[in-house]
Amino acid sequence: MPEWKILVQKRPEMALRRLPRDLQQRLYKAMHSLEQDPRPPNCMKLVGYAELYRIRVVDWRIVYAIEDDRLIVLIVEVAPRASVYRNL
């Protein structure tokens, strides 16, 4: 199985930098797991958005797009559950 490349947009990257180190590590670990399988069993396709998926990490959500033809996973948002969908 080919390995996917993870790209993180600027806004989620900045949000990650402001988080406590232990939460950062959990979120980065979840993002890197997408390199092996961008559609893991715990992911959910977002209704109303063409190609957006999300995975849960504690009370946080990682929202991402998958570019199958280029083997890229693009992280578009990392935020708490309460606010993650407002910025999409």
Backbone bond lengths (Angstrom), bond angles and torsions (degrees), N, CA, C in turn:
res aa  C-N    CA-C-N  psi(-1)  N-CA   C-N-CA  omega(-1)  CA-C   N-CA-C  phi
1 M - - - 1.451 - - 1.531 108.72 -
2 P 1.327 118.34 131.67 1.472 120.68 -178.76 1.522 111.42 -69.76
3 E 1.317 114.89 153.08 1.461 119.44 178.07 1.522 109.26 -92.22
4 W 1.308 115.35 135.48 1.458 122.85 -179.26 1.519 109.93 -87.95
5 K 1.318 115.80 155.60 1.462 121.52 177.51 1.528 108.02 -102.23
6 I 1.333 115.97 135.97 1.459 121.99 179.07 1.525 108.65 -100.18
7 L 1.322 116.99 125.52 1.463 123.04 173.50 1.522 107.84 -119.22
8 V 1.333 116.38 135.56 1.464 121.27 -178.22 1.523 108.57 -115.75
9 Q 1.330 116.23 124.97 1.459 119.78 177.08 1.527 109.77 -68.07
10 K 1.324 116.33 166.51 1.461 121.63 -172.85 1.531 113.06 -63.58
11 R 1.332 118.07 -45.93 1.469 120.27 -176.70 1.527 112.37 -60.32
12 P 1.343 119.59 -49.10 1.463 117.74 177.44 1.526 113.25 -65.05
13 E 1.321 117.25 -32.80 1.470 119.90 177.85 1.526 110.51 -62.82
14 M 1.326 116.70 -43.82 1.469 120.71 178.85 1.528 110.75 -66.00
15 A 1.317 117.21 -39.41 1.466 120.71 178.61 1.524 110.48 -62.69
16 L 1.317 116.99 -41.05 1.462 120.89 179.61 1.523 111.80 -63.38
17 R 1.304 117.33 -38.39 1.472 120.90 -178.33 1.525 112.65 -64.57
18 R 1.326 117.43 -25.48 1.466 120.94 -177.66 1.528 113.23 -87.45
19 L 1.306 117.52 -3.11 1.463 121.37 -175.53 1.524 111.62 -88.93
20 P 1.338 116.81 158.79 1.467 119.91 173.83 1.532 110.56 -60.12
21 R 1.302 115.86 148.53 1.465 122.48 -173.72 1.537 112.30 -55.86
22 D 1.330 118.46 -42.37 1.466 119.84 -177.55 1.528 111.87 -65.26
23 L 1.330 117.43 -38.60 1.461 120.72 177.27 1.529 110.72 -69.96
24 Q 1.328 116.31 -39.16 1.473 120.28 175.67 1.529 110.14 -55.59
25 Q 1.314 115.76 -47.28 1.461 120.35 -177.28 1.523 111.59 -62.06
26 R 1.328 116.90 -41.16 1.467 120.29 178.89 1.526 111.27 -64.52
27 L 1.333 116.18 -41.93 1.463 120.30 -179.49 1.530 111.27 -68.35
28 Y 1.343 117.02 -43.78 1.467 119.94 178.15 1.534 111.26 -63.41
29 K 1.317 116.77 -38.71 1.464 120.00 178.06 1.529 110.29 -61.74
30 A 1.328 116.60 -42.93 1.470 120.61 178.23 1.525 110.91 -64.08
31 M 1.341 116.36 -41.51 1.465 119.28 179.36 1.526 110.99 -64.12
32 H 1.319 117.19 -42.34 1.463 120.21 -178.78 1.529 111.98 -69.66
33 S 1.321 117.33 -24.64 1.466 118.80 175.74 1.527 111.20 -65.89
34 L 1.334 116.66 -22.26 1.468 120.93 178.13 1.526 112.01 -70.24
35 E 1.339 117.58 -16.10 1.468 120.72 177.01 1.528 110.97 -63.31
36 Q 1.303 116.79 -33.60 1.462 121.30 -179.46 1.525 112.21 -86.82
37 D 1.336 116.42 -37.31 1.467 121.01 -177.64 1.522 108.94 -148.93
38 P 1.332 118.43 100.33 1.467 120.46 -177.82 1.532 113.56 -72.87
39 R 1.314 116.68 -9.64 1.467 120.51 177.30 1.531 109.33 -125.42
40 P 1.337 117.10 66.01 1.464 119.38 -178.93 1.530 110.36 -68.29
41 P 1.324 117.43 165.27 1.468 120.28 -178.37 1.532 113.85 -58.10
42 N 1.322 117.73 -28.23 1.465 120.00 -177.56 1.525 113.59 -89.94
43 C 1.332 119.00 5.85 1.463 120.26 178.88 1.522 109.44 -85.47
44 M 1.318 115.05 158.63 1.456 120.13 178.17 1.519 108.74 -135.72
45 K 1.317 116.42 132.32 1.462 120.95 174.81 1.519 107.15 -75.29
46 L 1.339 116.77 132.24 1.457 120.56 -177.72 1.526 110.61 -79.94
47 V 1.308 115.75 128.15 1.461 122.11 179.15 1.522 108.50 -71.87
48 G 1.317 117.00 134.00 1.458 121.46 178.49 1.517 114.38 91.49
49 Y 1.324 117.13 -2.48 1.464 121.84 178.21 1.522 107.51 -124.36
50 A 1.309 116.22 132.79 1.465 121.23 -172.15 1.527 113.15 -53.83
51 E 1.299 118.08 -59.00 1.464 120.70 -173.03 1.517 112.50 -133.52
52 L 1.321 118.77 38.56 1.461 120.59 179.76 1.522 110.57 -103.07
53 Y 1.323 114.18 140.41 1.455 122.72 177.50 1.518 107.98 -126.67
54 R 1.330 115.92 163.98 1.454 119.08 175.22 1.518 109.71 -142.74
55 I 1.335 113.71 149.00 1.459 120.82 170.24 1.516 107.63 -125.48
56 R 1.326 115.66 152.54 1.460 121.62 -179.55 1.520 109.98 -100.55
57 V 1.326 114.27 140.39 1.460 121.63 172.53 1.521 104.96 -137.06
58 V 1.303 116.46 103.83 1.465 123.77 -173.67 1.534 107.40 56.11
59 D 1.344 118.61 -122.94 1.466 121.91 178.15 1.522 111.70 -96.60
60 W 1.300 117.62 13.98 1.464 122.79 -178.73 1.515 109.95 -107.28
61 R 1.329 115.37 157.87 1.457 121.43 178.00 1.528 109.27 -126.76
62 I 1.300 115.91 139.97 1.460 122.91 172.08 1.522 105.80 -110.73
63 V 1.328 116.19 117.36 1.466 121.66 179.95 1.525 107.21 -105.46
64 Y 1.325 116.05 133.01 1.459 119.38 -175.14 1.523 111.48 -147.88
65 A 1.320 114.29 158.88 1.464 122.60 175.15 1.523 107.97 -112.14
66 I 1.314 115.71 151.28 1.458 121.50 179.96 1.523 108.89 -117.09
67 E 1.325 115.32 126.46 1.466 121.13 174.60 1.528 107.07 -107.55
68 D 1.325 115.78 91.84 1.465 121.34 -175.01 1.522 113.24 -59.74
69 D 1.317 117.49 -39.10 1.463 120.18 -175.94 1.522 112.95 -68.72
70 R 1.344 117.21 -27.19 1.470 120.92 -178.66 1.529 112.93 -108.52
71 L 1.338 117.57 0.73 1.467 123.30 -178.17 1.527 111.23 56.26
72 I 1.332 115.92 48.84 1.463 121.91 -179.59 1.524 109.89 -121.66
73 V 1.334 115.07 136.63 1.459 122.45 169.87 1.524 105.83 -111.27
74 L 1.322 116.64 118.15 1.461 122.50 -177.29 1.522 109.38 -104.90
75 I 1.334 116.57 113.42 1.464 121.77 178.60 1.526 107.45 -78.89
76 V 1.334 117.03 118.30 1.464 120.61 -176.34 1.523 112.88 -105.29
77 E 1.342 117.92 -20.13 1.463 119.64 179.74 1.516 109.98 -159.51
78 V 1.321 115.47 141.10 1.459 123.74 171.89 1.516 105.22 -136.11
79 A 1.332 116.64 115.53 1.463 119.82 -174.70 1.526 109.72 -161.20
80 P 1.339 116.30 164.87 1.464 119.35 175.14 1.528 110.57 -62.93
81 R 1.295 115.96 154.39 1.455 121.69 -178.11 1.523 112.34 -53.57
82 A 1.311 117.46 -39.62 1.468 121.75 -175.58 1.524 113.38 -64.01
83 S 1.330 117.79 -27.03 1.466 119.12 -173.84 1.524 114.95 -122.12
84 V 1.301 118.88 -4.53 1.469 120.79 -171.33 1.525 113.12 -62.44
85 Y 1.311 118.09 -35.82 1.465 119.97 -172.96 1.526 112.91 -84.25
86 R 1.320 118.34 -12.03 1.470 121.59 178.78 1.522 112.28 -68.62
87 N 1.321 117.54 -30.65 1.466 121.59 -173.78 1.523 114.09 -93.75
88 L 1.309 117.80 4.74 1.475 119.63 -177.96 1.511 111.44 -85.43
